[in-house]
Every structure is written in structure tokens, then in C-alpha cells.
Amino acid sequence: MSWKKTQIIADYYKTTFDELLRKWYIDDKLSGEAIAEKISLETGVRITSRAVYLHLHRLGFARTKSEARNLAIATGRMDYSPFRKAVKSIELRKGISLAKRYQIMKRDNFRCVLCGQDAKEAKLVIDHIIPVTHGGTNDIVNLRTTCGACNYGKKTYEHEK
């Protein structure tokens, strides 16, 4: 970046260019891209983010990669989802009491609600309509009676979605 550009910017903001960069980069936590865009919009002086970063480096201002990433996530310039640990359903799942299991099976007439098999024909299980991993709860309205085959088939089918 030329001395002339830095002088024009310093005159516009009525402070030194170094002090301006320190304020924006350290105090206001703006990125080099944001600083370059701000200068270009407010003063009309075209400046690249690379020039800003080089000047910041000469001044000794630098962020670690993790600080830069955390700042980008906090300001919404970067998505956090790739860094999230996958939530296991076992961590979210709370046990369903025997009384509640019996109440649900009684409500569903001790039959699979999907295929109609009864307890004599197949092993019945209690199933979540909305899975726990997708925000489902153990409320009675979210639980239903299914046979093992239908429950397993539903898991396979929903996994392919």
C-alpha cells in the first residue's frame, strides 16, 4: 500500500493509519477484509485486504488461526456446523418407564401401528415418531407401538433420507 493512500486515509479519519488499524483490528475485532471494505466505502480509497494484512503484520498485530476462526464464527462469516461433534442419541435419550410403555401399548391395542401384528406374532417395541436426535421427546403423543421389523425398517428408511 502506498504512503499516499495511508496519508489520505489518516487525514480522512483524523488519526494515524497505524492507530486506526489497531483500533479496528484489536479493539473492534474486525477482519482485514472488513477493514478494507470499510475504508473503501467511507473514503473511496481502494485498498485490498492483503495490503491491510501486510500492514498489520508489519505492526506486529496477528491472530492465531483458532482466534481468527472463533471470531469468524462469532461474527457469522463462518459456519460452525463442520466443527460440531455429532450428537449421539444415547446422550439425549432418557429411559421410558414400564408404566408408560404399558400405557402406550394399551392405547395401541397391543398391536404394531404400522403393520398390525400383535404381541403373539412379533416382539413389540416402543418407538419415537420424531426421533430423539431430531428433537423428539418421550411424551406419549410422540411414542407408538411397533413390531421389531417395522421399527428396524423405519430406521433404515429414515437413514436413507
Residue frames as a rotation matrix with the C-alpha (Angstrom) as fourth column:
MET 1
0.592 0.806 0.000 0.00
0.806 -0.592 0.000 0.00
0.000 0.000 -1.000 0.00
SER 2
-0.104 -0.666 0.739 1.40
0.624 -0.622 -0.474 3.37
0.775 0.412 0.480 -0.94
TRP 3
-0.735 -0.260 -0.626 2.29
0.661 -0.481 -0.577 6.09
-0.151 -0.837 0.526 1.52
LYS 4
-0.905 0.405 0.134 -0.11
-0.311 -0.841 0.442 8.41
0.292 0.359 0.887 -0.31
LYS 5
-0.090 0.914 -0.395 -3.12
0.026 0.398 0.917 6.13
0.996 0.073 -0.060 0.33
THR 6
-0.116 0.015 -0.993 -2.29
0.933 0.344 -0.104 5.78
0.340 -0.939 -0.054 4.01
GLN 7
-0.928 -0.257 -0.268 -1.98
0.335 -0.893 -0.302 9.57
-0.162 -0.370 0.915 4.29
ILE 8
-0.629 0.769 0.116 -5.37
-0.385 -0.438 0.812 10.13
0.675 0.466 0.572 2.62
ILE 9
0.119 0.666 -0.736 -6.99
0.414 0.641 0.647 7.59
0.903 -0.382 -0.199 4.96
ALA 10
-0.405 -0.360 -0.840 -5.28
0.913 -0.107 -0.394 9.11
0.052 -0.927 0.372 8.03
ASP 11
-0.995 0.065 0.072 -6.42
-0.062 -0.997 0.043 12.62
0.075 0.038 0.996 7.02
TYR 12
-0.326 0.940 -0.098 -9.99
-0.197 0.034 0.980 11.39
0.925 0.339 0.174 6.49
TYR 13
0.415 0.496 -0.763 -10.23
0.549 0.532 0.645 9.78
0.726 -0.686 -0.052 9.95
LYS 14
0.484 -0.297 0.823 -8.02
-0.491 -0.871 -0.025 12.44
0.724 -0.393 -0.567 11.64
THR 15
0.674 -0.407 0.616 -5.73
-0.466 0.413 0.782 9.86
-0.572 -0.815 0.089 13.25
THR 16
-0.385 -0.866 -0.318 -2.68
-0.856 0.206 0.474 7.88
-0.345 0.455 -0.821 12.21
PHE 17
0.181 0.422 -0.889 -3.22
-0.785 0.607 0.128 4.90
0.593 0.674 0.440 9.94
ASP 18
-0.641 -0.501 -0.582 -1.43
-0.050 0.784 -0.619 2.62
0.766 -0.367 -0.527 12.41
GLU 19
-0.912 0.343 0.225 -3.67
-0.286 -0.138 -0.948 3.72
-0.294 -0.929 0.224 15.28
LEU 20
-0.057 0.926 -0.374 -6.74
-0.992 -0.094 -0.081 3.28
-0.110 0.366 0.924 13.08
LEU 21
-0.025 -0.026 -0.999 -5.74
-0.463 0.886 -0.011 -0.29
0.886 0.463 -0.035 12.20
ARG 22
-0.917 -0.347 -0.198 -5.01
0.022 0.451 -0.892 -1.09
0.399 -0.822 -0.406 15.84
LYS 23
-0.636 0.739 0.224 -8.42
-0.644 -0.348 -0.681 0.22
-0.425 -0.577 0.697 16.91
TRP 24
0.215 0.796 -0.566 -10.35
-0.972 0.233 -0.042 -1.68
0.099 0.559 0.824 14.26
TYR 25
-0.003 -0.286 -0.958 -8.35
-0.377 0.888 -0.264 -4.91
0.926 0.360 -0.110 14.34
ILE 26
-0.820 -0.411 -0.398 -7.69
0.201 0.445 -0.873 -5.25
0.536 -0.796 -0.282 18.09
ASP 27
-0.884 0.462 0.067 -10.47
-0.277 -0.403 -0.872 -3.27
-0.376 -0.790 0.485 19.80
ASP 28
-0.049 0.940 -0.338 -13.36
-0.924 -0.171 -0.343 -3.67
-0.380 0.295 0.877 17.33
LYS 29
-0.343 -0.215 0.915 -12.19
-0.112 0.976 0.187 -7.17
-0.933 -0.038 -0.359 16.24
LEU 30
0.707 0.501 -0.500 -12.72
-0.527 -0.099 -0.844 -6.51
-0.472 0.860 0.194 12.53
SER 31
0.433 -0.547 0.717 -11.06
0.625 0.755 0.199 -8.74
-0.650 0.362 0.668 9.96
GLY 32
-0.617 -0.733 -0.287 -8.69
0.215 -0.507 0.835 -7.46
-0.757 0.453 0.470 7.31
GLU 33
-0.652 0.464 0.600 -11.45
0.714 0.110 0.691 -7.88
0.255 0.879 -0.403 4.73
ALA 34
0.407 0.868 -0.285 -13.88
0.912 -0.372 0.170 -5.86
0.042 -0.329 -0.943 6.84
ILE 35
0.108 -0.461 -0.881 -11.31
0.377 -0.801 0.466 -3.09
-0.920 -0.383 0.087 7.38
ALA 36
-0.869 -0.459 0.186 -10.53
0.314 -0.220 0.924 -2.89
-0.383 0.861 0.335 3.64
GLU 37
-0.312 0.841 0.441 -14.24
0.853 0.044 0.520 -2.75
0.419 0.539 -0.731 2.80
LYS 38
0.482 0.478 -0.734 -14.91
0.800 -0.582 0.145 -0.10
-0.358 -0.657 -0.663 5.45
ILE 39
-0.306 -0.689 -0.657 -12.09
0.238 -0.723 0.648 2.10
-0.922 0.042 0.386 4.16
SER 40
-0.892 -0.041 0.450 -13.20
0.450 -0.009 0.893 1.69
-0.032 0.999 0.026 0.55
LEU 41
-0.006 0.988 0.153 -16.83
0.935 -0.049 0.352 2.55
0.355 0.146 -0.923 1.34
GLU 42
0.586 0.301 -0.753 -16.15
0.692 -0.669 0.271 5.51
-0.422 -0.679 -0.600 3.64
THR 43
0.048 -0.675 -0.736 -13.15
0.008 -0.737 0.676 7.16
-0.999 -0.038 -0.030 1.99
GLY 44
0.906 0.295 -0.303 -13.37
-0.300 -0.058 -0.952 5.98
-0.299 0.954 0.036 -1.60
VAL 45
-0.032 -0.979 -0.201 -9.74
-0.995 0.012 0.096 4.82
-0.092 0.203 -0.975 -1.46
ARG 46
0.797 0.273 -0.539 -9.40
-0.403 0.905 -0.137 1.33
0.450 0.326 0.831 -3.00
ILE 47
-0.239 -0.841 0.486 -7.40
-0.969 0.175 -0.174 -0.90
0.061 -0.512 -0.857 -0.70
THR 48
0.117 0.245 -0.963 -7.06
-0.337 0.921 0.193 -4.68
0.934 0.302 0.190 -0.66
SER 49
0.931 0.242 0.273 -7.39
-0.342 0.312 0.887 -6.90
0.130 -0.919 0.373 2.37
ARG 50
0.590 -0.793 -0.152 -3.95
0.747 0.608 -0.269 -8.29
0.305 0.045 0.951 1.56
ALA 51
-0.148 -0.638 0.756 -2.47
0.196 -0.768 -0.610 -4.80
0.969 0.058 0.239 1.93
VAL 52
0.479 0.395 0.784 -4.25
-0.675 -0.406 0.616 -4.42
0.562 -0.824 0.072 5.26
TYR 53
0.992 -0.090 -0.086 -2.93
0.123 0.821 0.558 -7.77
0.020 -0.564 0.826 6.49
LEU 54
0.245 -0.961 0.126 0.62
0.746 0.104 -0.658 -6.92
0.620 0.255 0.742 5.39
HIS 55
-0.116 -0.236 0.965 0.46
-0.286 -0.922 -0.260 -3.61
0.951 -0.306 0.039 7.24
LEU 56
0.767 0.443 0.465 -0.95
-0.575 0.152 0.804 -5.33
0.286 -0.884 0.371 10.34
HIS 57
0.814 -0.522 -0.254 1.85
0.542 0.840 0.008 -7.88
0.209 -0.144 0.967 10.16
ARG 58
-0.079 -0.863 0.499 4.46
0.430 -0.481 -0.764 -5.10
0.899 0.154 0.409 9.98
LEU 59
0.053 0.185 0.981 2.88
-0.670 -0.722 0.173 -3.57
0.740 -0.667 0.086 13.10
GLY 60
-0.888 -0.459 -0.019 3.06
-0.319 0.646 -0.694 -6.92
0.331 -0.610 -0.720 14.89
PHE 61
-0.216 0.890 0.403 -0.70
-0.829 0.051 -0.557 -7.49
-0.516 -0.454 0.727 15.09
ALA 62
-0.597 0.051 -0.801 -1.69
-0.536 0.717 0.445 -11.04
0.597 0.695 -0.401 14.34
ARG 63
0.285 0.717 0.636 -4.32
-0.933 0.359 0.013 -13.55
-0.219 -0.597 0.772 15.35
THR 64
-0.748 -0.424 0.511 -3.79
-0.331 0.905 0.267 -17.25
-0.575 0.030 -0.817 15.69
LYS 65
-0.830 0.449 -0.330 -5.78
-0.187 0.333 0.924 -19.45
0.525 0.829 -0.192 13.34
SER 66
-0.473 0.684 -0.554 -8.07
0.838 0.545 -0.043 -20.54
0.273 -0.485 -0.831 16.16
GLU 67
-0.498 0.279 -0.821 -8.69
0.352 -0.800 -0.485 -16.90
-0.792 -0.531 0.301 17.22
ALA 68
-0.824 0.163 -0.542 -9.48
-0.532 -0.554 0.641 -15.97
-0.196 0.816 0.543 13.61
ARG 69
-0.733 0.570 -0.371 -11.83
0.193 0.697 0.690 -18.95
0.653 0.434 -0.621 13.22
ASN 70
-0.435 0.569 -0.698 -13.62
0.884 0.123 -0.451 -18.23
-0.171 -0.813 -0.557 16.52
LEU 71
-0.593 0.177 -0.785 -14.05
-0.046 -0.981 -0.187 -14.59
-0.804 -0.075 0.590 15.51
ALA 72
-0.864 0.269 -0.426 -15.37
-0.455 -0.055 0.889 -15.58
0.216 0.962 0.170 12.07
ILE 73
-0.584 0.676 -0.450 -17.88
0.623 0.728 0.284 -17.93
0.520 -0.115 -0.846 13.70
ALA 74
-0.436 0.390 -0.811 -18.94
0.721 -0.388 -0.574 -15.29
-0.539 -0.835 -0.112 16.24
THR 75
-0.585 0.174 -0.792 -19.49
-0.342 -0.939 0.046 -12.66
-0.735 0.298 0.609 13.55
GLY 76
0.409 0.850 0.332 -21.35
-0.083 0.397 -0.914 -15.09
-0.909 0.346 0.233 11.28
ARG 77
0.239 -0.386 -0.891 -18.77
-0.952 -0.273 -0.138 -15.11
-0.190 0.881 -0.432 8.49
MET 78
-0.683 -0.484 -0.547 -18.14
-0.558 0.829 -0.037 -18.82
0.471 0.280 -0.837 9.04
ASP 79
0.458 0.872 -0.173 -20.45
-0.611 0.451 0.651 -21.73
0.645 -0.192 0.739 9.77
TYR 80
-0.194 -0.519 0.832 -19.77
-0.974 0.206 -0.099 -23.67
-0.121 -0.829 -0.546 12.97
SER 81
0.701 0.679 0.218 -21.55
-0.671 0.731 -0.123 -26.87
-0.243 -0.060 0.968 11.93
PRO 82
0.557 -0.508 -0.657 -18.48
-0.236 0.662 -0.711 -28.64
0.797 0.551 0.249 10.42
PHE 83
-0.508 -0.825 0.249 -16.75
-0.434 -0.005 -0.901 -28.35
0.744 -0.566 -0.356 13.81
ARG 84
0.138 0.659 0.739 -19.66
-0.989 0.050 0.141 -29.70
0.056 -0.750 0.659 15.84
LYS 85
-0.916 -0.343 0.209 -19.35
-0.376 0.915 -0.147 -33.10
-0.141 -0.213 -0.967 17.37
ALA 86
-0.419 0.796 -0.438 -22.13
-0.256 0.359 0.898 -35.41
0.871 0.488 0.053 16.24
VAL 87
-0.323 0.421 0.847 -24.78
-0.944 -0.075 -0.322 -35.83
-0.072 -0.904 0.422 18.90
LYS 88
-0.886 0.029 -0.463 -25.38
-0.040 0.989 0.139 -39.44
0.462 0.142 -0.875 19.80
SER 89
0.026 0.996 0.086 -28.95
-0.342 -0.072 0.937 -40.39
0.939 -0.054 0.338 20.53
ILE 90
0.125 -0.031 -0.992 -27.80
0.736 0.674 0.072 -42.23
0.666 -0.738 0.107 23.65
GLU 91
-0.852 -0.483 -0.202 -26.76
0.501 -0.639 -0.584 -38.86
0.153 -0.599 0.786 25.13
LEU 92
-0.736 0.629 0.252 -30.21
-0.560 -0.774 0.296 -37.37
0.381 0.077 0.921 24.50
ARG 93
-0.068 0.779 -0.623 -32.34
-0.137 0.612 0.779 -40.42
0.988 0.138 0.065 25.22
LYS 94
-0.581 0.048 0.813 -33.94
-0.814 -0.011 -0.581 -40.81
-0.019 -0.999 0.045 28.60
GLY 95
-0.987 0.155 -0.040 -35.49
0.155 0.988 -0.002 -44.12
0.040 -0.008 -0.999 29.62
ILE 96
-0.275 0.960 0.043 -39.19
-0.650 -0.219 0.728 -44.78
0.708 0.172 0.685 29.17
SER 97
-0.586 0.056 0.808 -40.76
-0.750 0.341 -0.567 -46.16
-0.308 -0.938 -0.157 32.33
LEU 98
-0.967 0.246 0.071 -42.52
0.256 0.941 0.220 -49.52
-0.012 0.230 -0.973 32.34
ALA 99
-0.246 0.927 -0.282 -45.79
0.478 -0.138 -0.868 -47.82
-0.843 -0.348 -0.409 33.27
LYS 100
-0.009 0.194 -0.981 -45.55
-0.621 -0.770 -0.146 -45.51
-0.784 0.608 0.127 30.26
ARG 101
-0.869 -0.342 -0.357 -44.65
-0.493 0.542 0.681 -48.43
-0.040 0.768 -0.639 27.99
TYR 102
-0.758 0.638 0.134 -47.70
0.579 0.753 -0.312 -50.35
-0.300 -0.159 -0.941 29.16
GLN 103
-0.033 0.756 -0.654 -49.91
0.119 -0.646 -0.754 -47.26
-0.992 -0.102 -0.069 28.74
ILE 104
-0.302 -0.148 -0.942 -48.75
-0.828 -0.449 0.336 -46.80
-0.473 0.881 0.013 25.12
MET 105
-0.984 -0.063 -0.165 -49.18
-0.137 0.860 0.491 -50.48
0.111 0.506 -0.855 24.24
LYS 106
-0.499 0.865 -0.047 -52.64
0.613 0.315 -0.724 -50.48
-0.612 -0.390 -0.688 25.80
ARG 107
-0.024 0.449 -0.893 -53.54
-0.355 -0.839 -0.413 -47.34
-0.935 0.307 0.179 23.80
ASP 108
-0.348 -0.219 -0.912 -52.39
-0.934 -0.002 0.357 -49.08
-0.080 0.976 -0.204 20.59
ASN 109
0.666 0.738 0.107 -54.28
-0.739 0.673 -0.036 -52.33
-0.098 -0.055 0.994 21.50
PHE 110
0.168 -0.715 0.679 -51.04
-0.327 0.610 0.722 -54.30
-0.930 -0.343 -0.131 21.84
ARG 111
0.640 0.039 0.768 -50.58
0.674 0.453 -0.584 -54.17
-0.370 0.891 0.264 18.05
CYS 112
-0.580 -0.815 0.004 -47.98
0.637 -0.450 0.626 -52.67
-0.508 0.365 0.780 15.74
VAL 113
0.201 0.692 -0.693 -49.46
0.053 -0.714 -0.698 -49.41
-0.978 0.103 -0.180 14.44
LEU 114
-0.320 -0.404 -0.857 -47.68
-0.791 -0.384 0.476 -49.85
-0.521 0.830 -0.197 11.10
CYS 115
-0.741 -0.025 -0.671 -48.41
-0.517 0.659 0.546 -53.44
0.429 0.751 -0.501 10.09
GLY 116
0.211 0.958 0.192 -50.99
-0.854 0.086 0.513 -54.62
0.475 -0.272 0.837 12.65
GLN 117
-0.139 -0.290 -0.947 -49.09
0.134 0.942 -0.308 -57.60
0.981 -0.169 -0.092 14.11
ASP 118
0.762 0.419 0.494 -49.90
-0.429 -0.245 0.869 -58.36
0.485 -0.875 -0.007 17.73
ALA 119
0.152 -0.746 0.649 -47.71
-0.981 -0.037 0.188 -59.48
-0.116 -0.665 -0.737 20.63
LYS 120
0.537 0.082 0.840 -48.32
-0.180 0.983 0.019 -63.17
-0.824 -0.162 0.543 19.82
GLU 121
0.931 -0.089 0.355 -46.92
0.365 0.314 -0.877 -62.76
-0.033 0.945 0.325 16.28
ALA 122
0.189 -0.883 0.430 -43.94
0.472 -0.302 -0.828 -60.49
0.861 0.359 0.360 16.89
LYS 123
-0.218 -0.359 -0.907 -41.97
0.963 -0.231 -0.140 -58.73
-0.160 -0.904 0.396 19.60
LEU 124
0.637 0.517 0.572 -43.42
0.585 -0.807 0.078 -55.25
0.503 0.285 -0.816 20.15
VAL 125
-0.442 -0.791 -0.423 -41.28
0.897 -0.401 -0.189 -52.22
-0.020 -0.463 0.886 20.98
ILE 126
0.616 0.540 -0.574 -41.97
0.536 -0.821 -0.197 -48.59
-0.577 -0.186 -0.795 21.81
ASP 127
-0.216 -0.629 0.746 -40.85
0.975 -0.180 0.131 -46.27
0.052 0.756 0.653 19.01
HIS 128
-0.297 0.054 -0.953 -40.41
0.233 -0.964 -0.127 -42.50
-0.926 -0.260 0.274 18.76
ILE 129
0.661 0.558 0.501 -42.37
0.658 -0.110 -0.745 -40.91
-0.361 0.822 -0.440 15.91
ILE 130
0.799 -0.537 0.271 -39.97
-0.306 -0.751 -0.586 -37.96
0.518 0.385 -0.764 15.83
PRO 131
0.377 -0.702 -0.604 -36.52
0.644 0.667 -0.374 -39.36
0.666 -0.248 0.704 16.66
VAL 132
0.711 -0.180 -0.680 -34.74
0.589 -0.375 0.716 -38.11
-0.384 -0.909 -0.160 19.76
THR 133
-0.342 -0.939 0.042 -31.83
0.777 -0.257 0.574 -36.93
-0.529 0.229 0.817 17.60
HIS 134
-0.590 0.208 0.780 -34.24
0.555 -0.598 0.579 -34.65
0.586 0.774 0.238 15.70
GLY 135
-0.813 0.201 0.546 -35.74
-0.443 -0.822 -0.357 -33.11
0.378 -0.532 0.758 18.84
GLY 136
0.084 0.879 -0.470 -38.33
-0.133 0.477 0.869 -35.78
0.988 -0.010 0.157 19.66
THR 137
-0.418 -0.139 0.898 -39.36
-0.876 -0.199 -0.439 -36.26
0.239 -0.970 -0.039 23.28
ASN 138
-0.953 0.087 -0.289 -40.65
0.159 0.959 -0.236 -39.08
0.257 -0.271 -0.928 25.44
ASP 139
-0.539 0.840 0.065 -44.15
-0.727 -0.425 -0.539 -37.58
-0.425 -0.338 0.840 25.53
ILE 140
-0.269 0.521 0.810 -46.95
0.150 0.853 -0.499 -40.05
-0.951 -0.013 -0.308 24.97
VAL 141
0.729 0.606 -0.319 -48.00
-0.179 -0.281 -0.943 -38.29
-0.661 0.744 -0.096 21.74
ASN 142
0.275 -0.717 -0.641 -44.52
-0.961 -0.199 -0.190 -38.91
0.008 0.668 -0.744 20.29
LEU 143
-0.719 -0.524 0.457 -44.44
-0.568 0.821 0.047 -42.62
-0.400 -0.226 -0.888 21.16
ARG 144
0.351 0.818 -0.456 -46.09
-0.933 0.348 -0.095 -45.55
0.081 0.459 0.885 19.39
THR 145
0.196 -0.200 0.960 -46.08
-0.319 0.913 0.255 -49.35
-0.927 -0.356 0.115 19.42
THR 146
0.408 -0.110 -0.906 -44.28
-0.897 0.135 -0.421 -51.07
0.168 0.985 -0.044 16.55
CYS 147
0.962 -0.196 0.189 -43.00
0.161 0.969 0.186 -54.57
-0.220 -0.148 0.964 15.90
GLY 148
0.215 -0.973 -0.084 -39.24
0.158 -0.051 0.986 -55.11
-0.964 -0.225 0.143 15.66
ALA 149
-0.237 -0.297 0.925 -39.32
0.913 0.259 0.317 -55.47
-0.334 0.919 0.210 11.87
CYS 150
0.597 0.528 0.604 -41.26
0.705 -0.704 -0.082 -52.23
0.382 0.475 -0.793 11.29
ASN 151
0.884 -0.325 -0.335 -39.08
0.010 -0.705 0.709 -50.34
-0.466 -0.630 -0.621 13.76
TYR 152
-0.079 -0.971 0.227 -35.91
0.354 0.186 0.917 -51.56
-0.932 0.153 0.329 12.06
GLY 153
-0.089 0.125 0.988 -37.33
0.996 0.038 0.084 -50.87
-0.027 0.991 -0.128 8.61
LYS 154
0.896 0.432 0.103 -38.26
0.427 -0.902 0.065 -47.35
0.121 -0.014 -0.993 9.67
LYS 155
0.514 -0.788 -0.340 -34.71
0.005 -0.394 0.919 -46.75
-0.858 -0.474 -0.198 10.88
THR 156
-0.354 -0.651 0.671 -33.28
0.675 0.319 0.665 -47.94
-0.647 0.689 0.327 7.59
TYR 157
0.231 0.538 0.810 -35.75
0.945 -0.324 -0.055 -45.86
0.233 0.778 -0.584 5.58
GLU 158
0.974 0.168 -0.154 -35.19
0.208 -0.932 0.297 -42.66
-0.094 -0.321 -0.942 7.60
HIS 159
0.216 -0.968 -0.129 -31.43
0.222 -0.080 0.972 -43.14
-0.951 -0.238 0.198 7.46
GLU 160
-0.318 -0.329 0.889 -31.58
0.901 0.186 0.391 -43.08
-0.294 0.926 0.237 3.63
LYS 161
0.732 0.667 0.139 -33.43
0.678 -0.694 -0.240 -39.74
-0.064 0.270 -0.961 3.56
